[in-house]
Amino acid sequence: MNHFDPEKDASGFVLLSDFIPSIVQEIRYFSTYNFIGDRIDGYEEPIALLTREAARALKSVANEMNVKGFRLKIFDAYRPTTAVKHFIMWGIEDQDVRMKPYFYPEVAKQDLFSEGYIAKRSSHSRGSTVDLTLLDMSTGKELDMGSPFDWFGIESHPDYRGITDAQYENRMFLQKAMLRNGFLPIDCEWWHFTLADEPYPDMYFSFPVSINSLRK
């Protein structure tokens, strides 16, 4: 008899591109261009998975943005607990700072967890959190938010005012659209939002980011 493991049950999840065909995906943790510099454990395909409820709410954001000339660009969505363990193990390894100039030049590696930039238990593992930005359809470029995705520093705090007015307005444009559709921001990353009424508030899933996870 197979033992049912709820952490590996992806039945409540969907492929985000099925819900929102217009999204652009740049799944950083499948690539080597991220703060560690390696593909992250648990990312078997460069796709975004989300709970059905979060995907439905994000579709409303996408529809609203499409009308205004923008598309959603997704950097990360569901993140398995195996990926979070990879982050933690990297954090213990003092010597590996090869990506520091690109992602955390002003923050000591050992402070990334204590300052909230990397979580030891991530809301992403509950399946209703997304990291995203906006793409301007007229130019094909990302809106200038004043700092890039996964820039670990005060410059990425949504309320940081040491950026231009236009950059700050772009952040608020994204944030207000997400808030209107049921998502909540956090105080240290302008790109990070979690569905307020998430369906699995106490469950941290471990199945890999893969189409096959949805077919089991």
Rosetta blueprint (number, residue, H / E / L):
1 M L
2 N L
3 H L
4 F L
5 D L
6 P H
7 E H
8 K H
9 D L
10 A L
11 S L
12 G L
13 F E
14 V E
15 L E
16 L H
17 S H
18 D H
19 F H
20 I L
21 P L
22 S L
23 I L
24 V E
25 Q E
26 E L
27 I L
28 R L
29 Y L
30 F L
31 S L
32 T L
33 Y L
34 N L
35 F L
36 I L
37 G L
38 D L
39 R L
40 I L
41 D L
42 G L
43 Y E
44 E L
45 E L
46 P L
47 I L
48 A L
49 L E
50 L E
51 T E
52 R H
53 E H
54 A H
55 A H
56 R H
57 A H
58 L H
59 K H
60 S H
61 V H
62 A H
63 N H
64 E H
65 M H
66 N H
67 V H
68 K L
69 G L
70 F E
71 R E
72 L E
73 K E
74 I E
75 F E
76 D E
77 A L
78 Y L
79 R L
80 P L
81 T H
82 T H
83 A H
84 V H
85 K H
86 H H
87 F H
88 I H
89 M H
90 W H
91 G H
92 I H
93 E L
94 D L
95 Q L
96 D L
97 V L
98 R L
99 M L
100 K H
101 P H
102 Y H
103 F H
104 Y L
105 P L
106 E L
107 V L
108 A L
109 K H
110 Q H
111 D H
112 L L
113 F L
114 S L
115 E L
116 G L
117 Y L
118 I L
119 A L
120 K L
121 R L
122 S L
123 S H
124 H H
125 S H
126 R H
127 G L
128 S L
129 T E
130 V E
131 D E
132 L E
133 T E
134 L E
135 L E
136 D E
137 M L
138 S L
139 T L
140 G L
141 K E
142 E E
143 L L
144 D L
145 M L
146 G L
147 S L
148 P L
149 F L
150 D L
151 W L
152 F L
153 G L
154 I H
155 E H
156 S H
157 H L
158 P L
159 D L
160 Y L
161 R L
162 G L
163 I L
164 T L
165 D H
166 A H
167 Q H
168 Y H
169 E H
170 N H
171 R H
172 M H
173 F H
174 L H
175 Q H
176 K H
177 A H
178 M H
179 L H
180 R H
181 N L
182 G L
183 F E
184 L E
185 P E
186 I L
187 D L
188 C L
189 E L
190 W L
191 W L
192 H E
193 F E
194 T E
195 L E
196 A L
197 D L
198 E L
199 P L
200 Y L
201 P L
202 D L
203 M L
204 Y L
205 F L
206 S L
207 F L
208 P L
209 V E
210 S L
211 I H
212 N H
213 S H
214 L H
215 R H
216 K L
